[in-house]
Amino acid sequence: MRRRTRTLIGTLAILAFVCVYGPLAMTLADSRISEAPAALQAVIYSILGIAWIFPLMPLIRWMERPDR
């Protein structure tokens, strides 16, 4: 598979993941985190803001692999 095709497929997969992850993170934040102390909220929001990249790292590596 050419790199250009992998990039297209990967981009669509990333968009789909973020469209699912975003609302789930917002729901979690609205229901559970809003009652926590402010310092804990800051830590949790930071974790939620960065956590989406870890499941996508293998996909990004696959997308950026050079052509044979």
Residue pairs with C-beta under 8 A, 6 or more apart in sequence:
2 67
3 63
3 64
3 65
3 66
3 67
6 62
6 63
6 65
7 63
9 63
10 59
10 60
10 62
10 63
11 63
13 59
14 56
14 59
14 60
17 52
17 55
17 56
18 52
21 52
25 48
25 52
28 48
29 44
29 45
29 48
33 40
33 41
33 44
33 45
34 41
36 44
